[in-house]
């Protein structure tokens, strides 16, 4: 049987550890088993048990204190992750060989790990060799996405991770519970954005013609190919969390041996007549 994994990614402070903690509670309420693996060698604290912790293998503080290396925080983290890649046996032993595992990998927030370094891509490939079905979960702080240009920046970060890792990816706006009612209403336009109208609304604020042309090209690329959309994540809303989990489960076909599931919001008003006609046509054929 396959095994399942979520790669929980996103910038520092986007709420990755909070997401993992809330997902554990949600899984327990559904009587489903889930485990968490911490892959952030600079993590200081998280309020949930982990089945494996990269800090048992290597820590950023130890690397920074090594006088022969002379790394800063970012260089130290990159060194730790490259050391981790060369020691996948440690992770393999920690994960074991239990079938039907469902594991959340709490990943570091440095964007360079998902853009021009092969570290996370190598991890995904190794997990796939261990028969994991992997889904990327990219988190962005909703409080950061209240302006269109900041939103485009967040979209490009999510798109960069998706292109680099080449796995199904669900993008999530976190900390929705911290927004005011007014801000929540304003941010709804960014969940499934119309990039053309967004570009038109802000065209007057762009002074540089070259920058305006570049921004237009990016918006057209995202809009034409429907590359990125976001789901809201409110840690106080069980129904919203369930919808997020349904999208993730659908992308990796969790439990396909029992029943193929689709996200709850994909088809809220099915055309019963068309369905009956299709079914009748299949029977007759």
N, C-alpha and C positions, 0 to 999 in steps of 0.2 A: 504494500500500500504506500501511496505517496505521503510525504511529510509537507508541512505548510509553514511559511515564514513571512512575517512582515518586516521589511527594512524601514524602521522609523527614522526619517531624516528631516533636516531642516536647519535653518540658522540657529546660532546660540540664542537661547531665551525664547524660542518659538513654542516651547511647551512639550517637548518630546517625553520627558520623564513623567510629567503630569498625564499625558496621553496614555502612557503605558500603565500607570497606576489606575487610571479610570477604566481602562480596558480590562484589567484584571478583575475589578469589581463587577463589570458587566458580564464577563465570562462566567464568573462564579454564580451570578444571579440566573444565568441560563443553564447552569449545570454542565458547562463545557470546561475542559481542561486547557490551560495555557501556561507557558513558561516565558521568562524574560532572560535575555542575555545582555549584559552591559558591555558595550564595545567602546565606551568613552574612557580612555586612560586618564583623563583629567577630571572625571566625575568626583564630586565630593560627598554627595548624599542623595539617596533615593529611598522612599518609604515603602518599598515592596521587596520581597525576597527574589533573588536571582539564582538561576541554575548554573550560571557561569559569569565570572567577572574578569575582564581583561586586566584589571589592576593586580590580579594574582600572578599574571604573566609579566607585566611591565607597567610602570607608572611614569607619567610625565615629570613629576617632581624628581624622581630618581635620575631621569635622563638630563634634566636641567642642572642638577647638582654635580654631574660628571664633568670634571674640569677638562678632560680630554676631548669632549664633544662640543662644549660651549654653545649649546642650543638655547634659544629663547622659547617662549610658550608654543608658538606655532611650529617652529622647527622641531621642537621636542615631540609634539603630537604626531607630526608626519613621520618622524623616526620610529615612534612607538607603533604606528599602524603598519609601517613597512616591516618592522620586526615581527609583528603579528602575522603578516602574510607569509613570512618564512617559517612560521610555527603553527600552521593550520592543524597539525596533529594534536596540539593542546585543545583546540576547539572541538575536534572530532571526538576526542575522549570525553570531553565534558557533555557533548550532546548525546552520546551513546547511539544506540540503534533501535530505539523504540519506534514502532510504526504509528502513523496517524498523529505524530507530534504536531503541535501548533505553537510556534515560538515567535516572540517579539524581540527583534534585535534593536536595542537602543543605541543609535549610532552617534558619532561625534558631529559637531555642527560646522566645522570648517569647510567652506564651500569648495576649496581646492581639492578636497578628497573626491569630489564628484565631477570635477571639470577636467583638469589636466593631469591628474595622477591616477594610475590604474588600480589603486588599492581596493576600492569598493567594488569595482568590476571584477577583480580577481576573487573577492569574497563571494559574490553572486555566483560566479562560475563554479566555485568549489561547493557551494550549497546545492547547486543543481546536480553536480556529480554525486552528491549524497542523497539524491532523489527528493530534494525540497522543491516545492512550487513556491516561487518567491514573488511577492508584490511589494513595490515601493510605496511608502506612505510619506509624502512630503508635506511638512507642516509649515505654515506661514502665520505669523501673528496678525490677527485681524486688525489690531490697533495700529499696525504699520501700514495697512492697505487702504487707508481712508482717502488717499489722494491718487489720482490716475497714474502719475508718473512713478510713484512708489509701487503701485500695483503692477505696472509693466515690469519693473525691476524684479518683483517677486515672481511674476510669471516666467521671466527669463531664467531665474534661478531654478525653478521647478522644471522647466523645459530642458535645461542643461543636464540635470540629474537624470531625467527620463531618457534623453538621447545617449548619455554616457553608459547607463546601466543596461539598457535594452530589455527592460522587464515591464510588465503591467504596472501602472502607477496611479494612485489615487491622491489627489491634492486636497489638502484640508486647511481651512481657516480656523485657527484655534482661538481660544479665549473670548468666544462670542458672549459668554456670560458676564464679561467685564465691561461690555459696551453699554452705553446709555440707549434707551429706546430710540432716540433720534439717530444715533450712530448706527444702530442695527438696521434701521430702515434704509439709511444711505448706502450701507455696504452691500445690500442685496443685489445692487446692480453689478457688483464685481464677482458674484458667485458664478454666473453664466454670462459673461460680459459680451456686449456688442462693441467690438474694438473700433469699428468705423465711427460710430457716434461718439465714443470716448475721445477719439482723435479729433473729431470736429469740435467738440466742446472745449478742447484745450489748445486748439491751433493758434489762437491769438496770443497765448502766453509764451510760445516758442519763438525766440528772436532769430536764431540761426537757421538759415535756409537748409544747410546741410543736415543739421540736427532734426529739423522738421521732416526732411525727406527720409532720413534713417528711421525715425519713429513711425512714420507712415508705413514703411516697408515691413517693420516688425509687426505692427498691428494687423496688416493685411495677411502676413504669414500665419499668425496665430488664429485669425478669424476664418480665413479661407479653408484651413485644414482642421479646424476645431481641435487644436492640439491640447489646450489647457482649459480646464474648468475646475471650480472649487466646490467642496462640500463644507457646510458650517459644522463646527464642533463646539457644542455647549456642554460642559461637563455636568451640568445639572439637568440635562434633558435626555432621559433614557431613550425616548423614541428617536431623537436625532442621532444618538450614538448607535442605535440599532441599524439605522439607515446607512451610516458610514460603514459599519461592519458588514452589512449585506453587500455593498459595492465591492469591498475587499474580498469577501468570500467568493463572490461571483467571478472576480478576475482570476482567481486561482482555482476555481471550481472545487471549493471545499465541500466534502461530502457528496461528490458526484455519484458515488456508488449507491447512495440512497435516493437522492433526488437532485436534479439540476435546478438551481435556484437563480432567480433574477432579482436585481435590486428592486425594492418595493416601489420606488417612485418612477420607474421607467415607464410603466404602462398602467396608469391609474384608471383610464376609461377605455377598455378594449372594445372594439367594434364586434359585438356578439354575432351580428349577421354575417360579417365577413368570415369570422372564425367558423361558423356553422357551414358556410359554403365551402371553405377550404377543407374542413373535415369530411364533408359529404363527398367532395371530389376525390379525396384520398381513398375513401371506402370504395367508391365506384371503380377507381383505377386498380 
